[in-house]
Amino acid sequence: MKISARNTLKSTVKQVILGAVNAEVILELAPGVEVTAIITKESAESLGLAEGTSAYAVIKSSDVMVAID
């Protein structure tokens, strides 16, 4: 895989929730560490996303904010 985004996080698909148009994809980066993405239903089906499959969370952003409690 070649991609210009620098933030690619290898993960495992924990859950895919298909809607009429979109899909909510929950990716597990490590035990208890999850990222949720909303993508089109067509993309989720085309990628063959299913629980337990490997995937990458690709984050492309010009800003990253840091916060504390």
PDB file of N, H, CA, C and O in Angstrom:
ATOM      1  N   MET A   1       0.851  -1.169   0.000  1.00  0.00           N
ATOM      2  CA  MET A   1       0.000   0.000   0.000  1.00  0.00           C
ATOM      3  C   MET A   1       0.897   1.233   0.000  1.00  0.00           C
ATOM      4  O   MET A   1       1.799   1.346   0.831  1.00  0.00           O
ATOM      5  N   LYS A   2       0.661   2.136  -0.905  1.00  0.00           N
ATOM      6  H   LYS A   2      -0.072   2.044  -1.580  1.00  0.00           H
ATOM      7  CA  LYS A   2       1.348   3.419  -0.914  1.00  0.00           C
ATOM      8  C   LYS A   2       0.295   4.497  -0.728  1.00  0.00           C
ATOM      9  O   LYS A   2      -0.741   4.501  -1.394  1.00  0.00           O
ATOM     10  N   ILE A   3       0.579   5.411   0.189  1.00  0.00           N
ATOM     11  H   ILE A   3       1.420   5.408   0.729  1.00  0.00           H
ATOM     12  CA  ILE A   3      -0.392   6.468   0.494  1.00  0.00           C
ATOM     13  C   ILE A   3       0.367   7.685   0.997  1.00  0.00           C
ATOM     14  O   ILE A   3       1.405   7.545   1.644  1.00  0.00           O
ATOM     15  N   SER A   4      -0.134   8.866   0.710  1.00  0.00           N
ATOM     16  H   SER A   4      -0.977   8.980   0.184  1.00  0.00           H
ATOM     17  CA  SER A   4       0.564  10.089   1.109  1.00  0.00           C
ATOM     18  C   SER A   4       0.334  10.458   2.568  1.00  0.00           C
ATOM     19  O   SER A   4       1.145  11.173   3.157  1.00  0.00           O
ATOM     20  N   ALA A   5      -0.757   9.982   3.159  1.00  0.00           N
ATOM     21  H   ALA A   5      -1.415   9.401   2.680  1.00  0.00           H
ATOM     22  CA  ALA A   5      -1.044  10.321   4.557  1.00  0.00           C
ATOM     23  C   ALA A   5       0.024   9.704   5.458  1.00  0.00           C
ATOM     24  O   ALA A   5       0.421   8.557   5.255  1.00  0.00           O
ATOM     25  N   ARG A   6       0.486  10.456   6.444  1.00  0.00           N
ATOM     26  H   ARG A   6       0.164  11.388   6.609  1.00  0.00           H
ATOM     27  CA  ARG A   6       1.538   9.970   7.327  1.00  0.00           C
ATOM     28  C   ARG A   6       1.003   9.215   8.531  1.00  0.00           C
ATOM     29  O   ARG A   6       1.748   8.477   9.177  1.00  0.00           O
ATOM     30  N   ASN A   7      -0.250   9.383   8.837  1.00  0.00           N
ATOM     31  H   ASN A   7      -0.855   9.983   8.312  1.00  0.00           H
ATOM     32  CA  ASN A   7      -0.820   8.754  10.030  1.00  0.00           C
ATOM     33  C   ASN A   7      -1.666   7.557   9.634  1.00  0.00           C
ATOM     34  O   ASN A   7      -2.869   7.686   9.406  1.00  0.00           O
ATOM     35  N   THR A   8      -1.035   6.391   9.551  1.00  0.00           N
ATOM     36  H   THR A   8      -0.058   6.286   9.736  1.00  0.00           H
ATOM     37  CA  THR A   8      -1.744   5.159   9.261  1.00  0.00           C
ATOM     38  C   THR A   8      -1.582   4.241  10.466  1.00  0.00           C
ATOM     39  O   THR A   8      -0.464   3.937  10.883  1.00  0.00           O
ATOM     40  N   LEU A   9      -2.690   3.812  11.009  1.00  0.00           N
ATOM     41  H   LEU A   9      -3.598   4.059  10.670  1.00  0.00           H
ATOM     42  CA  LEU A   9      -2.684   3.003  12.218  1.00  0.00           C
ATOM     43  C   LEU A   9      -3.276   1.631  11.905  1.00  0.00           C
ATOM     44  O   LEU A   9      -4.463   1.512  11.602  1.00  0.00           O
ATOM     45  N   LYS A  10      -2.437   0.599  11.983  1.00  0.00           N
ATOM     46  H   LYS A  10      -1.473   0.696  12.229  1.00  0.00           H
ATOM     47  CA  LYS A  10      -2.906  -0.758  11.713  1.00  0.00           C
ATOM     48  C   LYS A  10      -3.885  -1.170  12.797  1.00  0.00           C
ATOM     49  O   LYS A  10      -3.646  -0.941  13.983  1.00  0.00           O
ATOM     50  N   SER A  11      -4.975  -1.771  12.390  1.00  0.00           N
ATOM     51  H   SER A  11      -5.170  -1.957  11.427  1.00  0.00           H
ATOM     52  CA  SER A  11      -6.027  -2.106  13.344  1.00  0.00           C
ATOM     53  C   SER A  11      -6.765  -3.360  12.908  1.00  0.00           C
ATOM     54  O   SER A  11      -6.483  -3.946  11.863  1.00  0.00           O
ATOM     55  N   THR A  12      -7.713  -3.747  13.737  1.00  0.00           N
ATOM     56  H   THR A  12      -7.942  -3.270  14.585  1.00  0.00           H
ATOM     57  CA  THR A  12      -8.610  -4.864  13.444  1.00  0.00           C
ATOM     58  C   THR A  12     -10.033  -4.331  13.477  1.00  0.00           C
ATOM     59  O   THR A  12     -10.395  -3.566  14.371  1.00  0.00           O
ATOM     60  N   VAL A  13     -10.834  -4.734  12.507  1.00  0.00           N
ATOM     61  H   VAL A  13     -10.540  -5.355  11.781  1.00  0.00           H
ATOM     62  CA  VAL A  13     -12.234  -4.312  12.484  1.00  0.00           C
ATOM     63  C   VAL A  13     -12.951  -4.999  13.646  1.00  0.00           C
ATOM     64  O   VAL A  13     -13.006  -6.226  13.728  1.00  0.00           O
ATOM     65  N   LYS A  14     -13.493  -4.183  14.534  1.00  0.00           N
ATOM     66  H   LYS A  14     -13.448  -3.186  14.467  1.00  0.00           H
ATOM     67  CA  LYS A  14     -14.222  -4.711  15.683  1.00  0.00           C
ATOM     68  C   LYS A  14     -15.705  -4.889  15.362  1.00  0.00           C
ATOM     69  O   LYS A  14     -16.338  -5.861  15.773  1.00  0.00           O
ATOM     70  N   GLN A  15     -16.248  -3.906  14.605  1.00  0.00           N
ATOM     71  H   GLN A  15     -15.734  -3.116  14.271  1.00  0.00           H
ATOM     72  CA  GLN A  15     -17.679  -3.966  14.290  1.00  0.00           C
ATOM     73  C   GLN A  15     -17.966  -3.102  13.075  1.00  0.00           C
ATOM     74  O   GLN A  15     -17.355  -2.049  12.892  1.00  0.00           O
ATOM     75  N   VAL A  16     -18.895  -3.549  12.250  1.00  0.00           N
ATOM     76  H   VAL A  16     -19.392  -4.404  12.398  1.00  0.00           H
ATOM     77  CA  VAL A  16     -19.385  -2.772  11.112  1.00  0.00           C
ATOM     78  C   VAL A  16     -20.898  -2.692  11.250  1.00  0.00           C
ATOM     79  O   VAL A  16     -21.583  -3.714  11.289  1.00  0.00           O
ATOM     80  N   ILE A  17     -21.411  -1.471  11.325  1.00  0.00           N
ATOM     81  H   ILE A  17     -20.855  -0.641  11.293  1.00  0.00           H
ATOM     82  CA  ILE A  17     -22.854  -1.248  11.447  1.00  0.00           C
ATOM     83  C   ILE A  17     -23.317  -0.596  10.145  1.00  0.00           C
ATOM     84  O   ILE A  17     -23.044   0.577   9.889  1.00  0.00           O
ATOM     85  N   LEU A  18     -24.020  -1.375   9.332  1.00  0.00           N
ATOM     86  H   LEU A  18     -24.242  -2.328   9.540  1.00  0.00           H
ATOM     87  CA  LEU A  18     -24.472  -0.873   8.037  1.00  0.00           C
ATOM     88  C   LEU A  18     -25.794  -0.140   8.170  1.00  0.00           C
ATOM     89  O   LEU A  18     -26.739  -0.630   8.788  1.00  0.00           O
ATOM     90  N   GLY A  19     -25.840   1.047   7.576  1.00  0.00           N
ATOM     91  H   GLY A  19     -25.072   1.445   7.074  1.00  0.00           H
ATOM     92  CA  GLY A  19     -27.076   1.809   7.485  1.00  0.00           C
ATOM     93  C   GLY A  19     -27.558   1.801   6.049  1.00  0.00           C
ATOM     94  O   GLY A  19     -27.024   1.067   5.217  1.00  0.00           O
ATOM     95  N   ALA A  20     -28.554   2.603   5.753  1.00  0.00           N
ATOM     96  H   ALA A  20     -28.987   3.199   6.429  1.00  0.00           H
ATOM     97  CA  ALA A  20     -29.095   2.667   4.395  1.00  0.00           C
ATOM     98  C   ALA A  20     -28.092   3.265   3.416  1.00  0.00           C
ATOM     99  O   ALA A  20     -28.029   2.853   2.258  1.00  0.00           O
ATOM    100  N   VAL A  21     -27.301   4.243   3.882  1.00  0.00           N
ATOM    101  H   VAL A  21     -27.352   4.577   4.823  1.00  0.00           H
ATOM    102  CA  VAL A  21     -26.355   4.943   3.013  1.00  0.00           C
ATOM    103  C   VAL A  21     -24.922   4.823   3.537  1.00  0.00           C
ATOM    104  O   VAL A  21     -23.990   4.618   2.758  1.00  0.00           O
ATOM    105  N   ASN A  22     -24.748   4.949   4.839  1.00  0.00           N
ATOM    106  H   ASN A  22     -25.505   5.115   5.471  1.00  0.00           H
ATOM    107  CA  ASN A  22     -23.413   4.941   5.447  1.00  0.00           C
ATOM    108  C   ASN A  22     -23.184   3.699   6.278  1.00  0.00           C
ATOM    109  O   ASN A  22     -24.107   2.939   6.573  1.00  0.00           O
ATOM    110  N   ALA A  23     -21.924   3.513   6.650  1.00  0.00           N
ATOM    111  H   ALA A  23     -21.174   4.130   6.411  1.00  0.00           H
ATOM    112  CA  ALA A  23     -21.541   2.427   7.552  1.00  0.00           C
ATOM    113  C   ALA A  23     -20.678   3.019   8.659  1.00  0.00           C
ATOM    114  O   ALA A  23     -19.807   3.851   8.405  1.00  0.00           O
ATOM    115  N   GLU A  24     -20.929   2.581   9.882  1.00  0.00           N
ATOM    116  H   GLU A  24     -21.636   1.905  10.087  1.00  0.00           H
ATOM    117  CA  GLU A  24     -20.087   2.960  11.016  1.00  0.00           C
ATOM    118  C   GLU A  24     -19.113   1.807  11.224  1.00  0.00           C
ATOM    119  O   GLU A  24     -19.525   0.669  11.447  1.00  0.00           O
ATOM    120  N   VAL A  25     -17.819   2.107  11.149  1.00  0.00           N
ATOM    121  H   VAL A  25     -17.484   3.032  10.968  1.00  0.00           H
ATOM    122  CA  VAL A  25     -16.789   1.084  11.268  1.00  0.00           C
ATOM    123  C   VAL A  25     -15.980   1.369  12.529  1.00  0.00           C
ATOM    124  O   VAL A  25     -15.373   2.432  12.663  1.00  0.00           O
ATOM    125  N   ILE A  26     -15.979   0.410  13.448  1.00  0.00           N
ATOM    126  H   ILE A  26     -16.472  -0.453  13.339  1.00  0.00           H
ATOM    127  CA  ILE A  26     -15.215   0.552  14.687  1.00  0.00           C
ATOM    128  C   ILE A  26     -13.946  -0.264  14.530  1.00  0.00           C
ATOM    129  O   ILE A  26     -13.991  -1.479  14.335  1.00  0.00           O
ATOM    130  N   LEU A  27     -12.802   0.426  14.618  1.00  0.00           N
ATOM    131  H   LEU A  27     -12.765   1.413  14.777  1.00  0.00           H
ATOM    132  CA  LEU A  27     -11.493  -0.197  14.475  1.00  0.00           C
ATOM    133  C   LEU A  27     -10.819  -0.258  15.837  1.00  0.00           C
ATOM    134  O   LEU A  27     -10.813   0.725  16.579  1.00  0.00           O
ATOM    135  N   GLU A  28     -10.254  -1.410  16.163  1.00  0.00           N
ATOM    136  H   GLU A  28     -10.259  -2.208  15.560  1.00  0.00           H
ATOM    137  CA  GLU A  28      -9.542  -1.561  17.432  1.00  0.00           C
ATOM    138  C   GLU A  28      -8.041  -1.518  17.153  1.00  0.00           C
ATOM    139  O   GLU A  28      -7.497  -2.377  16.459  1.00  0.00           O
ATOM    140  N   LEU A  29      -7.379  -0.489  17.715  1.00  0.00           N
ATOM    141  H   LEU A  29      -7.821   0.208  18.278  1.00  0.00           H
ATOM    142  CA  LEU A  29      -5.940  -0.313  17.524  1.00  0.00           C
ATOM    143  C   LEU A  29      -5.151  -1.184  18.496  1.00  0.00           C
ATOM    144  O   LEU A  29      -4.107  -1.733  18.146  1.00  0.00           O
ATOM    145  N   ALA A  30      -5.652  -1.301  19.696  1.00  0.00           N
ATOM    146  H   ALA A  30      -6.500  -0.855  19.980  1.00  0.00           H
ATOM    147  CA  ALA A  30      -5.078  -2.110  20.771  1.00  0.00           C
ATOM    148  C   ALA A  30      -6.232  -2.412  21.719  1.00  0.00           C
ATOM    149  O   ALA A  30      -7.273  -1.759  21.640  1.00  0.00           O
ATOM    150  N   PRO A  31      -6.076  -3.379  22.609  1.00  0.00           N
ATOM    151  CA  PRO A  31      -7.178  -3.670  23.530  1.00  0.00           C
ATOM    152  C   PRO A  31      -7.662  -2.407  24.250  1.00  0.00           C
ATOM    153  O   PRO A  31      -6.895  -1.750  24.954  1.00  0.00           O
ATOM    154  N   GLY A  32      -8.939  -2.078  24.064  1.00  0.00           N
ATOM    155  H   GLY A  32      -9.562  -2.612  23.492  1.00  0.00           H
ATOM    156  CA  GLY A  32      -9.530  -0.904  24.692  1.00  0.00           C
ATOM    157  C   GLY A  32      -9.278   0.414  23.987  1.00  0.00           C
ATOM    158  O   GLY A  32      -9.738   1.454  24.457  1.00  0.00           O
ATOM    159  N   VAL A  33      -8.557   0.400  22.867  1.00  0.00           N
ATOM    160  H   VAL A  33      -8.184  -0.445  22.485  1.00  0.00           H
ATOM    161  CA  VAL A  33      -8.265   1.630  22.107  1.00  0.00           C
ATOM    162  C   VAL A  33      -8.949   1.512  20.747  1.00  0.00           C
ATOM    163  O   VAL A  33      -8.566   0.690  19.914  1.00  0.00           O
ATOM    164  N   GLU A  34      -9.962   2.345  20.539  1.00  0.00           N
ATOM    165  H   GLU A  34     -10.272   3.012  21.215  1.00  0.00           H
ATOM    166  CA  GLU A  34     -10.767   2.252  19.324  1.00  0.00           C
ATOM    167  C   GLU A  34     -10.857   3.588  18.588  1.00  0.00           C
ATOM    168  O   GLU A  34     -10.761   4.661  19.184  1.00  0.00           O
ATOM    169  N   VAL A  35     -11.045   3.484  17.273  1.00  0.00           N
ATOM    170  H   VAL A  35     -11.123   2.613  16.788  1.00  0.00           H
ATOM    171  CA  VAL A  35     -11.313   4.634  16.419  1.00  0.00           C
ATOM    172  C   VAL A  35     -12.561   4.273  15.623  1.00  0.00           C
ATOM    173  O   VAL A  35     -12.683   3.152  15.129  1.00  0.00           O
ATOM    174  N   THR A  36     -13.486   5.217  15.498  1.00  0.00           N
ATOM    175  H   THR A  36     -13.388   6.127  15.900  1.00  0.00           H
ATOM    176  CA  THR A  36     -14.707   4.986  14.732  1.00  0.00           C
ATOM    177  C   THR A  36     -14.691   5.860  13.490  1.00  0.00           C
ATOM    178  O   THR A  36     -14.389   7.051  13.557  1.00  0.00           O
ATOM    179  N   ALA A  37     -15.021   5.255  12.358  1.00  0.00           N
ATOM    180  H   ALA A  37     -15.267   4.287  12.304  1.00  0.00           H
ATOM    181  CA  ALA A  37     -15.090   5.986  11.095  1.00  0.00           C
ATOM    182  C   ALA A  37     -16.477   5.811  10.499  1.00  0.00           C
ATOM    183  O   ALA A  37     -17.091   4.751  10.625  1.00  0.00           O
ATOM    184  N   ILE A  38     -16.961   6.855   9.851  1.00  0.00           N
ATOM    185  H   ILE A  38     -16.462   7.716   9.748  1.00  0.00           H
ATOM    186  CA  ILE A  38     -18.211   6.789   9.098  1.00  0.00           C
ATOM    187  C   ILE A  38     -17.817   6.855   7.623  1.00  0.00           C
ATOM    188  O   ILE A  38     -17.248   7.846   7.167  1.00  0.00           O
ATOM    189  N   ILE A  39     -18.124   5.795   6.887  1.00  0.00           N
ATOM    190  H   ILE A  39     -18.587   4.990   7.257  1.00  0.00           H
ATOM    191  CA  ILE A  39     -17.822   5.746   5.462  1.00  0.00           C
ATOM    192  C   ILE A  39     -19.095   5.335   4.729  1.00  0.00           C
ATOM    193  O   ILE A  39     -20.086   4.973   5.362  1.00  0.00           O
ATOM    194  N   THR A  40     -19.072   5.389   3.414  1.00  0.00           N
ATOM    195  H   THR A  40     -18.266   5.684   2.900  1.00  0.00           H
ATOM    196  CA  THR A  40     -20.261   4.980   2.679  1.00  0.00           C
ATOM    197  C   THR A  40     -20.453   3.467   2.793  1.00  0.00           C
ATOM    198  O   THR A  40     -19.493   2.710   2.932  1.00  0.00           O
ATOM    199  N   LYS A  41     -21.690   3.057   2.731  1.00  0.00           N
ATOM    200  H   LYS A  41     -22.471   3.672   2.618  1.00  0.00           H
ATOM    201  CA  LYS A  41     -22.016   1.628   2.764  1.00  0.00           C
ATOM    202  C   LYS A  41     -21.344   0.925   1.594  1.00  0.00           C
ATOM    203  O   LYS A  41     -20.829  -0.183   1.743  1.00  0.00           O
ATOM    204  N   GLU A  42     -21.350   1.567   0.434  1.00  0.00           N
ATOM    205  H   GLU A  42     -21.768   2.468   0.313  1.00  0.00           H
ATOM    206  CA  GLU A  42     -20.730   1.003  -0.761  1.00  0.00           C
ATOM    207  C   GLU A  42     -19.235   0.765  -0.547  1.00  0.00           C
ATOM    208  O   GLU A  42     -18.704  -0.258  -0.979  1.00  0.00           O
ATOM    209  N   SER A  43     -18.551   1.703   0.117  1.00  0.00           N
ATOM    210  H   SER A  43     -18.982   2.534   0.468  1.00  0.00           H
ATOM    211  CA  SER A  43     -17.122   1.535   0.387  1.00  0.00           C
ATOM    212  C   SER A  43     -16.866   0.384   1.343  1.00  0.00           C
ATOM    213  O   SER A  43     -15.943  -0.403   1.132  1.00  0.00           O
ATOM    214  N   ALA A  44     -17.668   0.276   2.388  1.00  0.00           N
ATOM    215  H   ALA A  44     -18.418   0.915   2.560  1.00  0.00           H
ATOM    216  CA  ALA A  44     -17.509  -0.811   3.358  1.00  0.00           C
ATOM    217  C   ALA A  44     -17.676  -2.164   2.676  1.00  0.00           C
ATOM    218  O   ALA A  44     -16.920  -3.099   2.939  1.00  0.00           O
ATOM    219  N   GLU A  45     -18.670  -2.259   1.801  1.00  0.00           N
ATOM    220  H   GLU A  45     -19.284  -1.499   1.587  1.00  0.00           H
ATOM    221  CA  GLU A  45     -18.904  -3.512   1.088  1.00  0.00           C
ATOM    222  C   GLU A  45     -17.789  -3.792   0.091  1.00  0.00           C
ATOM    223  O   GLU A  45     -17.342  -4.931  -0.036  1.00  0.00           O
ATOM    224  N   SER A  46     -17.341  -2.771  -0.610  1.00  0.00           N
ATOM    225  H   SER A  46     -17.704  -1.845  -0.507  1.00  0.00           H
ATOM    226  CA  SER A  46     -16.275  -2.923  -1.603  1.00  0.00           C
ATOM    227  C   SER A  46     -14.959  -3.369  -0.958  1.00  0.00           C
ATOM    228  O   SER A  46     -14.218  -4.164  -1.536  1.00  0.00           O
ATOM    229  N   LEU A  47     -14.673  -2.852   0.243  1.00  0.00           N
ATOM    230  H   LEU A  47     -15.274  -2.206   0.712  1.00  0.00           H
ATOM    231  CA  LEU A  47     -13.458  -3.224   0.963  1.00  0.00           C
ATOM    232  C   LEU A  47     -13.580  -4.580   1.652  1.00  0.00           C
ATOM    233  O   LEU A  47     -12.583  -5.129   2.122  1.00  0.00           O
ATOM    234  N   GLY A  48     -14.778  -5.114   1.714  1.00  0.00           N
ATOM    235  H   GLY A  48     -15.587  -4.669   1.332  1.00  0.00           H
ATOM    236  CA  GLY A  48     -14.987  -6.399   2.365  1.00  0.00           C
ATOM    237  C   GLY A  48     -14.779  -6.331   3.868  1.00  0.00           C
ATOM    238  O   GLY A  48     -14.313  -7.291   4.479  1.00  0.00           O
ATOM    239  N   LEU A  49     -15.126  -5.192   4.465  1.00  0.00           N
ATOM    240  H   LEU A  49     -15.505  -4.411   3.968  1.00  0.00           H
ATOM    241  CA  LEU A  49     -14.919  -5.022   5.900  1.00  0.00           C
ATOM    242  C   LEU A  49     -15.861  -5.915   6.685  1.00  0.00           C
ATOM    243  O   LEU A  49     -17.072  -5.917   6.468  1.00  0.00           O
ATOM    244  N   ALA A  50     -15.278  -6.673   7.602  1.00  0.00           N
ATOM    245  H   ALA A  50     -14.294  -6.672   7.778  1.00  0.00           H
ATOM    246  CA  ALA A  50     -16.051  -7.557   8.463  1.00  0.00           C
ATOM    247  C   ALA A  50     -15.289  -7.727   9.764  1.00  0.00           C
ATOM    248  O   ALA A  50     -14.072  -7.546   9.814  1.00  0.00           O
ATOM    249  N   GLU A  51     -16.006  -8.071  10.804  1.00  0.00           N
ATOM    250  H   GLU A  51     -16.995  -8.218  10.764  1.00  0.00           H
ATOM    251  CA  GLU A  51     -15.394  -8.251  12.123  1.00  0.00           C
ATOM    252  C   GLU A  51     -14.203  -9.201  12.037  1.00  0.00           C
ATOM    253  O   GLU A  51     -14.302 -10.295  11.481  1.00  0.00           O
ATOM    254  N   GLY A  52     -13.074  -8.764  12.599  1.00  0.00           N
ATOM    255  H   GLY A  52     -12.994  -7.876  13.052  1.00  0.00           H
ATOM    256  CA  GLY A  52     -11.877  -9.589  12.651  1.00  0.00           C
ATOM    257  C   GLY A  52     -10.897  -9.377  11.514  1.00  0.00           C
ATOM    258  O   GLY A  52      -9.769  -9.866  11.570  1.00  0.00           O
ATOM    259  N   THR A  53     -11.315  -8.647  10.470  1.00  0.00           N
ATOM    260  H   THR A  53     -12.232  -8.250  10.424  1.00  0.00           H
ATOM    261  CA  THR A  53     -10.388  -8.410   9.366  1.00  0.00           C
ATOM    262  C   THR A  53      -9.422  -7.280   9.710  1.00  0.00           C
ATOM    263  O   THR A  53      -9.725  -6.425  10.542  1.00  0.00           O
ATOM    264  N   SER A  54      -8.272  -7.284   9.070  1.00  0.00           N
ATOM    265  H   SER A  54      -8.025  -7.979   8.394  1.00  0.00           H
ATOM    266  CA  SER A  54      -7.280  -6.221   9.273  1.00  0.00           C
ATOM    267  C   SER A  54      -7.630  -5.021   8.410  1.00  0.00           C
ATOM    268  O   SER A  54      -8.146  -5.168   7.302  1.00  0.00           O
ATOM    269  N   ALA A  55      -7.348  -3.847   8.923  1.00  0.00           N
ATOM    270  H   ALA A  55      -6.929  -3.728   9.823  1.00  0.00           H
ATOM    271  CA  ALA A  55      -7.586  -2.605   8.189  1.00  0.00           C
ATOM    272  C   ALA A  55      -6.665  -1.535   8.754  1.00  0.00           C
ATOM    273  O   ALA A  55      -6.048  -1.728   9.802  1.00  0.00           O
ATOM    274  N   TYR A  56      -6.575  -0.434   8.076  1.00  0.00           N
ATOM    275  H   TYR A  56      -7.076  -0.276   7.225  1.00  0.00           H
ATOM    276  CA  TYR A  56      -5.798   0.711   8.552  1.00  0.00           C
ATOM    277  C   TYR A  56      -6.725   1.885   8.803  1.00  0.00           C
ATOM    278  O   TYR A  56      -7.617   2.157   8.000  1.00  0.00           O
ATOM    279  N   ALA A  57      -6.521   2.579   9.908  1.00  0.00           N
ATOM    280  H   ALA A  57      -5.796   2.358  10.560  1.00  0.00           H
ATOM    281  CA  ALA A  57      -7.160   3.865  10.135  1.00  0.00           C
ATOM    282  C   ALA A  57      -6.194   4.879   9.537  1.00  0.00           C
ATOM    283  O   ALA A  57      -5.071   5.028  10.020  1.00  0.00           O
ATOM    284  N   VAL A  58      -6.619   5.569   8.499  1.00  0.00           N
ATOM    285  H   VAL A  58      -7.531   5.448   8.107  1.00  0.00           H
ATOM    286  CA  VAL A  58      -5.772   6.558   7.827  1.00  0.00           C
ATOM    287  C   VAL A  58      -6.301   7.932   8.199  1.00  0.00           C
ATOM    288  O   VAL A  58      -7.441   8.279   7.893  1.00  0.00           O
ATOM    289  N   ILE A  59      -5.451   8.713   8.869  1.00  0.00           N
ATOM    290  H   ILE A  59      -4.524   8.431   9.118  1.00  0.00           H
ATOM    291  CA  ILE A  59      -5.870  10.013   9.369  1.00  0.00           C
ATOM    292  C   ILE A  59      -5.120  11.088   8.598  1.00  0.00           C
ATOM    293  O   ILE A  59      -3.893  11.171   8.653  1.00  0.00           O
ATOM    294  N   LYS A  60      -5.863  11.895   7.892  1.00  0.00           N
ATOM    295  H   LYS A  60      -6.860  11.827   7.847  1.00  0.00           H
ATOM    296  CA  LYS A  60      -5.288  12.986   7.109  1.00  0.00           C
ATOM    297  C   LYS A  60      -5.883  14.283   7.635  1.00  0.00           C
ATOM    298  O   LYS A  60      -7.066  14.556   7.433  1.00  0.00           O
ATOM    299  N   SER A  61      -5.081  15.063   8.296  1.00  0.00           N
ATOM    300  H   SER A  61      -4.120  14.841   8.461  1.00  0.00           H
ATOM    301  CA  SER A  61      -5.589  16.283   8.901  1.00  0.00           C
ATOM    302  C   SER A  61      -4.495  17.332   8.939  1.00  0.00           C
ATOM    303  O   SER A  61      -3.317  17.012   9.093  1.00  0.00           O
ATOM    304  N   SER A  62      -4.891  18.571   8.798  1.00  0.00           N
ATOM    305  H   SER A  62      -5.849  18.830   8.673  1.00  0.00           H
ATOM    306  CA  SER A  62      -3.904  19.652   8.879  1.00  0.00           C
ATOM    307  C   SER A  62      -3.701  20.116  10.316  1.00  0.00           C
ATOM    308  O   SER A  62      -2.728  20.813  10.605  1.00  0.00           O
ATOM    309  N   ASP A  63      -4.604  19.740  11.224  1.00  0.00           N
ATOM    310  H   ASP A  63      -5.395  19.174  10.989  1.00  0.00           H
ATOM    311  CA  ASP A  63      -4.497  20.149  12.619  1.00  0.00           C
ATOM    312  C   ASP A  63      -4.696  18.957  13.542  1.00  0.00           C
ATOM    313  O   ASP A  63      -5.572  18.122  13.318  1.00  0.00           O
ATOM    314  N   VAL A  64      -3.886  18.891  14.563  1.00  0.00           N
ATOM    315  H   VAL A  64      -3.174  19.569  14.745  1.00  0.00           H
ATOM    316  CA  VAL A  64      -4.076  17.926  15.638  1.00  0.00           C
ATOM    317  C   VAL A  64      -4.079  18.717  16.918  1.00  0.00           C
ATOM    318  O   VAL A  64      -3.129  19.445  17.204  1.00  0.00           O
ATOM    319  N   MET A  65      -5.134  18.586  17.694  1.00  0.00           N
ATOM    320  H   MET A  65      -5.906  17.994  17.462  1.00  0.00           H
ATOM    321  CA  MET A  65      -5.254  19.330  18.947  1.00  0.00           C
ATOM    322  C   MET A  65      -4.886  18.430  20.112  1.00  0.00           C
ATOM    323  O   MET A  65      -5.103  17.219  20.054  1.00  0.00           O
ATOM    324  N   VAL A  66      -4.339  19.001  21.154  1.00  0.00           N
ATOM    325  H   VAL A  66      -4.163  19.985  21.201  1.00  0.00           H
ATOM    326  CA  VAL A  66      -3.991  18.287  22.377  1.00  0.00           C
ATOM    327  C   VAL A  66      -4.744  18.931  23.521  1.00  0.00           C
ATOM    328  O   VAL A  66      -4.802  20.156  23.622  1.00  0.00           O
ATOM    329  N   ALA A  67      -5.330  18.097  24.395  1.00  0.00           N
ATOM    330  H   ALA A  67      -5.284  17.102  24.312  1.00  0.00           H
ATOM    331  CA  ALA A  67      -6.084  18.621  25.531  1.00  0.00           C
ATOM    332  C   ALA A  67      -5.733  17.823  26.782  1.00  0.00           C
ATOM    333  O   ALA A  67      -5.265  16.688  26.691  1.00  0.00           O
ATOM    334  N   ILE A  68      -5.957  18.411  27.932  1.00  0.00           N
ATOM    335  H   ILE A  68      -6.337  19.333  28.007  1.00  0.00           H
ATOM    336  CA  ILE A  68      -5.783  17.733  29.198  1.00  0.00           C
ATOM    337  C   ILE A  68      -6.978  18.021  30.092  1.00  0.00           C
ATOM    338  O   ILE A  68      -7.719  18.972  29.845  1.00  0.00           O
ATOM    339  N   ASP A  69      -7.176  17.207  31.136  1.00  0.00           N
ATOM    340  H   ASP A  69      -6.574  16.434  31.337  1.00  0.00           H
ATOM    341  CA  ASP A  69      -8.242  17.451  32.114  1.00  0.00           C
ATOM    342  C   ASP A  69      -7.711  18.325  33.215  1.00  0.00           C
ATOM    343  O   ASP A  69      -8.443  18.656  34.148  1.00  0.00           O
TER     344      ASP A  69
END
